[in-house]
Amino acid sequence: MSIRLVFWKLELKRACKRLPQMFAGAIVLLFLAGAVALLAGRALYGDKAAGRVVVGVVLPEEDGLSKQMISMIHSLDSVKSMCDFRYMNQAESLEGLKNGELSAVMDVPKGLIQGIMNGTNPSVRILLPEGAWLESRIFKELTQAGAQILGASQAGIYGGNELYQELGWEEKLPGMEQDLNQIFLSYSLPREDYFRHQKVSATEDVNTAVFFGISGYVLFLLLSAIPVSGYLLPFSETIRRKLTLAGVGGFSRITGRIAGLGSLFFMGSVAMGATVWTLVRIFDLDVRMWSGGWQRENFSILAMGAGVAVLALVCLAGAAWVVLIYQAAGNLLGGIFLLFLTVTAQHFLAGGFLPEVFLPEILRKLTPVMPSAILMNGVKMAVAGAFSVGAAGKLAALLLVGFFLAAFLETRKK
C-alpha cells in the first residue's frame, strides 16, 4: 500500500476519535439554530421589528401643493404603518437629526409639483443620520421605491408624448396624458395590491426559519472545529521532516487533514439532518421552500443522493477554510482566536446574522465572495433541491482555494 494511502488512513482514524466532541457540538447546534430561527423570525416580521421612523419634513413657505403631496404620501399604508412625519423648519430638523430624535429629514424644494409636471424634476434632499441605522435604512428603501415608481410613470408619459407627436396627434396629447396618469396612479398609490399576488421575504427564496436554520448550521459547522483543535494543529518540525522523507509532502498532508475534518463535519451533519428529519415526521412540520423546492410527499432517493453529495462538498469546502485558518495561525490558541474572529466577521458580511437586504450597499458587494455565503447557498441546494451550477462551482472554488493556500503555508514551513 502506498505510504500516502497509509497516511490518509491514519488521518481518518485520528479524526474519528474526535467524533464524540463533534456530536456534542452538533447537539448544541440544534438548540442554537432553533433559537436563532425563532428569535430572528420575530425580529424580522414581528410587530416590533423596528421602531417608528420619525421623519422631519421641511416645506417651502407658501407652497400648499407640496404639503398636500406630502400628506398624500403619508396616507399610503406602506408609509403610514411605519413613518411619522413632523413639519418643522430647517434648523429644527438638523438639530433633531443630530440629537437622534429624527430618523431622516425630507427637505422639499420650492415648486416641486410644478417641476414634476413640466419635467424638470427638482430633487428632494433626504438627510440620514449615522445612528438609528435600521429605521433610516427602511425610510431610504421607501423613498427609493417611490422615486422608481415616479420615474417609470414619467418615462411612460414621455414615450407616449413622443409617439403622438410623430403620428401628428398633438390635439390628443392631453387625453393621453390624463389616461396614463390614471393608469399609473392606480398602480402606484395602492401598493399593498402587489403583495396580494407575490409574497416577498427578506430571506429571499426560503422562509425565515429555514434561512436562519441554514445560517446557524454554517456558523456552527465552522466553529465546531474548536472542540477538535488538537487535531488541526500543524505538524511538528520532526514529524513534517519524517513524512517528507517518506514521500508524504505538504500537499498530501493537507489533503489528509481536509479529508479528516471534512469527514467529521459530514458525519455530524448527517446525524443532525437525521434528527431534524425525524422531528419533521413526528410533528408533521412544513419546511417546504417558497421557491417550490423538495416536498416530503414527492421525496425521492435521487433527490436525497444529490442533496447528500452537495452536503459532502459543503463539508469539504468548510474544512478547507478551517484548515487554512489553523495553518495561518500556527498554534492552538492563535488558531481558536483567529477562527472565531474570522468566521463571525465574515458571517456577518455574508448576511448570516442579518439578511443581505438589510446590509449597507457597500457591504452587499462583498457578500457573494464570503465563505459563509457560499456555504449557505450550498446548503440551500441540499435542502431545497434547487441545484445551481454557479453555487456548486463556488463551493468547488472555495475548496480549491483553501486547499492550495493551506498547502502553500504547509510546504513553506521549515
C-alpha positions as CSV (number, residue, x, y, z in Angstrom):
1,M,0.0,0.0,0.0
2,S,1.3,3.5,-0.9
3,I,2.7,5.5,2.0
4,R,0.3,8.3,1.1
5,L,-2.7,6.0,1.4
6,V,-1.4,4.7,4.8
7,F,-1.1,8.3,6.0
8,W,-4.6,9.3,4.8
9,K,-6.0,6.2,6.5
10,L,-4.3,7.2,9.8
11,E,-5.6,10.8,9.5
12,L,-9.1,9.5,9.1
13,K,-8.7,7.3,12.2
14,R,-7.4,10.3,14.2
15,A,-10.4,12.2,13.0
16,C,-12.9,9.5,14.0
17,K,-11.6,9.6,17.6
18,R,-12.9,13.2,17.8
19,L,-16.4,12.2,16.9
20,P,-17.8,12.4,20.5
21,Q,-16.7,16.1,20.6
22,M,-18.2,16.8,17.2
23,F,-21.5,15.2,18.2
24,A,-21.6,17.3,21.3
25,G,-21.2,20.4,19.1
26,A,-23.9,19.1,16.8
27,I,-26.4,18.9,19.8
28,V,-25.6,22.4,20.8
29,L,-26.1,23.5,17.1
30,L,-29.6,22.1,17.1
31,F,-30.6,24.3,20.0
32,L,-28.7,27.3,18.7
33,A,-30.3,27.0,15.2
34,G,-33.8,26.7,16.6
35,A,-33.4,29.6,18.9
36,V,-31.9,31.8,16.2
37,A,-34.6,30.9,13.7
38,L,-37.4,31.6,16.3
39,L,-35.9,34.9,17.6
40,A,-34.9,36.1,14.1
41,G,-38.3,35.4,12.7
42,R,-39.9,37.6,15.4
43,A,-37.3,40.3,14.9
44,L,-37.8,40.5,11.2
45,Y,-41.6,40.2,11.0
46,G,-42.9,40.8,14.4
47,D,-44.9,43.9,15.4
48,K,-41.7,45.5,16.8
49,A,-39.2,44.7,14.1
50,A,-38.1,48.3,14.2
51,G,-39.1,51.5,15.9
52,R,-41.3,54.1,14.2
53,V,-39.5,56.0,11.6
54,V,-39.7,59.7,12.6
55,V,-39.2,61.9,9.6
56,G,-38.7,65.7,9.8
57,V,-40.3,67.4,6.8
58,V,-39.0,70.9,5.7
59,L,-41.5,72.6,3.4
60,P,-41.0,75.8,1.4
61,E,-43.1,78.7,2.6
62,E,-46.5,79.3,0.9
63,D,-46.3,76.1,-1.0
64,G,-49.6,74.4,-0.3
65,L,-49.4,71.9,-3.2
66,S,-46.2,70.4,-1.7
67,K,-47.8,70.0,1.7
68,Q,-50.8,68.3,0.1
69,M,-48.5,65.9,-1.7
70,I,-46.6,65.0,1.4
71,S,-49.9,64.4,3.2
72,M,-51.0,62.1,0.4
73,I,-47.7,60.2,0.6
74,H,-48.1,59.8,4.4
75,S,-51.6,58.4,3.9
76,L,-50.2,55.4,2.0
77,D,-50.5,52.2,4.0
78,S,-46.8,51.3,3.3
79,V,-45.7,54.7,4.7
80,K,-48.3,55.3,7.4
81,S,-47.7,51.9,9.0
82,M,-44.1,52.8,10.0
83,C,-43.5,56.5,9.5
84,D,-44.4,59.6,11.5
85,F,-44.0,63.0,9.7
86,R,-43.1,66.1,11.7
87,Y,-43.3,69.5,9.9
88,M,-40.5,71.9,11.0
89,N,-38.0,74.4,9.7
90,Q,-34.5,73.5,8.5
91,A,-32.7,74.5,11.8
92,E,-35.1,72.4,13.9
93,S,-34.8,69.4,11.6
94,L,-30.9,69.4,11.6
95,E,-30.9,69.7,15.4
96,G,-33.4,66.8,15.7
97,L,-31.2,64.7,13.3
98,K,-28.1,65.5,15.3
99,N,-29.8,64.6,18.7
100,G,-31.2,61.3,17.4
101,E,-34.8,62.5,17.6
102,L,-35.3,62.0,13.9
103,S,-34.6,59.0,11.6
104,A,-34.5,61.1,8.5
105,V,-35.2,64.6,7.1
106,M,-37.0,65.4,3.9
107,D,-36.0,68.8,2.5
108,V,-38.7,69.6,-0.1
109,P,-37.7,72.2,-2.7
110,K,-39.9,75.0,-3.8
111,G,-42.1,74.3,-6.9
112,L,-41.8,70.5,-6.5
113,I,-45.3,69.8,-8.1
114,Q,-44.7,72.2,-10.9
115,G,-41.3,70.6,-11.6
116,I,-42.8,67.2,-11.8
117,M,-45.5,68.5,-14.2
118,N,-43.1,70.2,-16.5
119,G,-40.4,67.5,-16.4
120,T,-37.6,69.5,-14.6
121,N,-38.0,67.1,-11.6
122,P,-36.3,69.1,-8.7
123,S,-34.6,66.8,-6.2
124,V,-35.9,66.2,-2.7
125,R,-32.9,66.1,-0.3
126,I,-33.1,63.2,2.1
127,L,-30.8,63.6,5.1
128,L,-29.9,60.4,7.1
129,P,-28.1,60.3,10.5
130,E,-25.2,58.0,11.3
131,G,-27.2,56.5,14.2
132,A,-30.7,54.8,14.1
133,W,-29.4,52.7,11.3
134,L,-32.3,50.3,10.7
135,E,-35.0,52.9,10.8
136,S,-33.1,55.2,8.4
137,R,-32.4,52.3,6.1
138,I,-36.2,51.5,6.0
139,F,-37.0,55.0,5.1
140,K,-34.3,55.1,2.4
141,E,-35.8,52.0,0.8
142,L,-39.2,53.6,0.8
143,T,-38.0,56.8,-0.8
144,Q,-36.0,54.9,-3.5
145,A,-39.1,52.8,-4.3
146,G,-41.2,55.9,-4.6
147,A,-38.6,57.5,-6.9
148,Q,-38.5,54.5,-9.1
149,I,-42.3,54.4,-9.4
150,L,-42.4,58.1,-10.3
151,G,-39.6,57.7,-12.8
152,A,-41.3,54.7,-14.6
153,S,-44.5,56.7,-14.8
154,Q,-42.8,59.8,-16.3
155,A,-40.9,57.6,-18.8
156,G,-44.3,56.2,-19.9
157,I,-45.8,59.6,-20.4
158,Y,-42.7,60.9,-22.2
159,G,-42.8,57.9,-24.5
160,G,-46.5,58.5,-25.2
161,N,-45.8,62.2,-26.0
162,E,-43.1,61.3,-28.5
163,L,-45.2,58.7,-30.2
164,Y,-48.2,61.1,-30.5
165,Q,-46.0,63.9,-31.9
166,E,-44.5,61.5,-34.5
167,L,-48.0,60.5,-35.6
168,G,-49.2,64.1,-35.7
169,W,-51.8,63.6,-32.9
170,E,-50.9,66.7,-30.9
171,E,-54.5,67.5,-30.2
172,K,-54.9,64.1,-28.4
173,L,-52.0,64.7,-26.1
174,P,-54.0,66.0,-23.1
175,G,-56.3,63.0,-23.2
176,M,-53.5,60.6,-23.5
177,E,-51.6,62.1,-20.5
178,Q,-54.8,62.0,-18.4
179,D,-55.4,58.4,-19.2
180,L,-51.8,57.4,-18.5
181,N,-51.8,59.4,-15.2
182,Q,-54.9,57.5,-14.1
183,I,-53.3,54.1,-15.0
184,F,-50.0,54.9,-13.3
185,L,-51.7,56.3,-10.2
186,S,-54.0,53.2,-9.9
187,Y,-50.8,51.1,-9.7
188,S,-48.6,53.4,-7.7
189,L,-50.9,54.5,-4.9
190,P,-52.4,51.2,-3.6
191,R,-49.0,49.5,-3.4
192,E,-50.3,46.9,-1.0
193,D,-52.0,45.3,-4.0
194,Y,-48.6,44.0,-5.1
195,F,-48.4,41.7,-2.1
196,R,-51.7,40.0,-2.9
197,H,-50.0,38.4,-5.9
198,Q,-46.4,37.9,-4.8
199,K,-45.1,37.1,-1.3
200,V,-41.8,38.7,-0.6
201,S,-39.3,37.9,2.0
202,A,-36.1,39.5,3.4
203,T,-34.6,36.0,3.2
204,E,-35.3,35.6,-0.5
205,D,-36.1,32.0,-1.7
206,V,-36.5,30.3,1.7
207,N,-38.7,31.2,4.7
208,T,-37.3,32.8,7.8
209,A,-37.0,29.7,9.9
210,V,-35.2,27.7,7.2
211,F,-32.9,30.7,6.4
212,F,-31.7,31.1,9.9
213,G,-31.5,27.4,10.4
214,I,-29.1,27.2,7.5
215,S,-27.2,30.2,8.8
216,G,-26.9,28.7,12.2
217,Y,-25.8,25.4,10.7
218,V,-23.0,27.0,8.7
219,L,-21.8,29.2,11.5
220,F,-21.6,26.4,14.0
221,L,-20.2,24.0,11.4
222,L,-17.2,26.2,11.1
223,L,-17.0,26.9,14.9
224,S,-17.4,23.3,15.8
225,A,-13.8,22.8,14.7
226,I,-12.8,24.5,18.0
227,P,-13.5,21.3,20.1
228,V,-11.2,19.4,17.8
229,S,-8.5,22.0,17.6
230,G,-5.9,19.5,18.8
231,Y,-6.5,17.5,15.6
232,L,-5.9,20.7,13.5
233,L,-2.6,21.8,14.9
234,P,0.2,22.0,12.3
235,F,2.6,19.1,12.3
236,S,5.8,19.5,14.3
237,E,9.0,20.0,12.5
238,T,10.2,16.5,13.3
239,I,7.1,14.8,12.0
240,R,7.0,17.0,9.0
241,R,10.6,16.1,8.1
242,K,10.0,12.4,8.6
243,L,6.8,12.5,6.5
244,T,8.6,14.4,3.7
245,L,11.5,11.8,3.7
246,A,8.9,9.0,3.5
247,G,7.3,10.7,0.4
248,V,4.3,12.4,2.1
249,G,4.7,16.0,1.0
250,G,2.8,19.2,2.1
251,F,0.0,18.6,-0.5
252,S,-0.6,15.1,0.8
253,R,-0.6,16.2,4.4
254,I,-3.1,18.9,3.8
255,T,-5.2,16.5,1.7
256,G,-5.4,14.1,4.6
257,R,-6.1,16.9,7.1
258,I,-9.0,18.4,5.0
259,A,-10.4,14.9,4.3
260,G,-10.3,14.1,8.0
261,L,-12.0,17.3,9.2
262,G,-14.5,17.1,6.3
263,S,-15.5,13.6,7.4
264,L,-16.1,14.9,10.9
265,F,-18.2,17.7,9.5
266,F,-20.1,15.3,7.3
267,M,-20.9,12.7,10.0
268,G,-22.0,15.5,12.4
269,S,-24.2,17.0,9.6
270,V,-25.8,13.6,8.8
271,A,-26.6,13.0,12.4
272,M,-28.1,16.4,12.7
273,G,-30.0,16.0,9.4
274,A,-31.4,12.7,10.6
275,T,-32.5,14.3,13.9
276,V,-34.2,17.2,12.1
277,W,-35.9,14.8,9.6
278,T,-37.2,12.7,12.5
279,L,-38.7,15.8,14.2
280,V,-40.3,16.9,10.9
281,R,-42.0,13.5,10.6
282,I,-43.0,13.3,14.2
283,F,-44.5,16.8,14.5
284,D,-45.6,16.9,10.8
285,L,-43.7,20.2,10.3
286,D,-43.9,22.1,7.0
287,V,-40.4,23.1,5.9
288,R,-41.1,23.5,2.1
289,M,-39.3,26.2,0.3
290,W,-41.3,29.1,-1.1
291,S,-39.5,28.6,-4.4
292,G,-41.0,25.1,-4.9
293,G,-38.2,23.0,-3.5
294,W,-38.5,19.5,-2.2
295,Q,-41.7,18.4,-0.5
296,R,-42.0,15.4,1.7
297,E,-44.8,13.9,-0.4
298,N,-42.7,13.8,-3.6
299,F,-39.4,12.9,-1.9
300,S,-37.1,10.7,-4.0
301,I,-33.9,8.7,-3.5
302,L,-32.3,10.5,-6.4
303,A,-33.0,13.9,-4.7
304,M,-31.7,12.6,-1.4
305,G,-28.5,11.3,-3.1
306,A,-27.9,14.7,-4.8
307,G,-28.5,16.5,-1.6
308,V,-26.0,14.3,0.3
309,A,-23.4,14.9,-2.5
310,V,-23.8,18.7,-2.2
311,L,-23.7,18.4,1.6
312,A,-20.4,16.5,1.3
313,L,-19.0,19.2,-0.9
314,V,-20.1,21.8,1.7
315,C,-18.3,20.0,4.4
316,L,-15.1,19.6,2.4
317,A,-15.2,23.3,1.4
318,G,-15.8,24.4,5.1
319,A,-13.0,22.0,6.2
320,A,-10.5,23.6,3.7
321,W,-11.3,27.0,5.0
322,V,-10.8,26.0,8.7
323,V,-7.6,24.1,7.9
324,L,-6.3,27.2,6.2
325,I,-7.1,29.3,9.3
326,Y,-5.2,27.0,11.6
327,Q,-2.3,26.8,9.2
328,A,-2.1,30.6,9.1
329,A,-2.3,30.8,13.0
330,G,0.4,28.1,13.6
331,N,-0.6,27.3,17.2
332,L,-3.6,26.2,19.3
333,L,-4.6,29.5,20.9
334,G,-4.0,31.6,17.9
335,G,-6.0,29.2,15.7
336,I,-9.0,29.3,18.1
337,F,-9.0,33.1,18.2
338,L,-8.4,33.6,14.5
339,L,-11.1,31.0,13.7
340,F,-13.7,32.7,15.9
341,L,-12.9,36.2,14.8
342,T,-12.7,35.4,11.1
343,V,-15.8,33.2,11.0
344,T,-18.0,35.6,12.9
345,A,-16.8,38.7,11.0
346,Q,-17.3,37.2,7.5
347,H,-20.5,35.5,8.6
348,F,-22.0,39.0,9.3
349,L,-20.7,40.2,5.9
350,A,-22.3,37.2,4.3
351,G,-25.7,38.1,5.6
352,G,-25.9,35.3,8.1
353,F,-26.8,37.3,11.2
354,L,-28.9,39.9,9.3
355,P,-30.2,39.1,5.8
356,E,-28.3,40.7,2.9
357,V,-31.1,43.1,2.0
358,F,-30.6,44.9,5.4
359,L,-26.8,45.4,4.9
360,P,-25.4,48.7,3.6
361,E,-24.9,48.7,-0.2
362,I,-21.1,48.8,0.1
363,L,-21.1,45.6,2.2
364,R,-23.6,43.8,-0.1
365,K,-20.9,43.9,-2.8
366,L,-18.7,41.7,-0.6
367,T,-21.5,39.2,0.3
368,P,-21.2,36.8,-2.8
369,V,-17.5,36.1,-2.1
370,M,-17.8,35.4,1.6
371,P,-17.2,31.8,2.6
372,S,-20.3,31.6,4.7
373,A,-22.4,32.9,1.8
374,I,-21.0,30.3,-0.5
375,L,-21.6,27.6,2.1
376,M,-25.1,28.8,2.9
377,N,-26.0,28.7,-0.8
378,G,-24.7,25.2,-1.0
379,V,-26.8,24.1,2.0
380,K,-29.9,25.7,0.3
381,M,-29.2,23.5,-2.7
382,A,-29.1,20.4,-0.5
383,V,-32.2,21.4,1.4
384,A,-34.4,22.8,-1.3
385,G,-33.3,20.5,-4.2
386,A,-32.9,23.6,-6.4
387,F,-29.5,22.8,-7.8
388,S,-27.3,25.6,-9.3
389,V,-24.2,25.1,-11.3
390,G,-22.9,28.5,-10.2
391,A,-23.4,27.7,-6.5
392,A,-21.7,24.3,-6.9
393,G,-18.9,26.0,-8.8
394,K,-18.3,28.5,-6.0
395,L,-18.2,25.6,-3.5
396,A,-15.5,23.9,-5.6
397,A,-13.6,27.1,-5.9
398,L,-13.7,27.7,-2.1
399,L,-12.4,24.1,-1.6
400,L,-9.6,24.5,-4.1
401,V,-8.5,28.0,-2.9
402,G,-8.5,26.8,0.7
403,F,-6.6,23.7,-0.2
404,F,-3.8,25.4,-2.2
405,L,-3.3,28.2,0.2
406,A,-3.1,25.8,3.2
407,A,-0.7,23.5,1.2
408,F,1.4,26.6,0.3
409,L,1.7,27.5,4.0
410,E,2.5,23.9,4.9
411,T,5.2,23.5,2.3
412,R,7.0,26.8,3.0
413,K,7.5,25.9,6.7
414,K,11.0,24.8,7.6
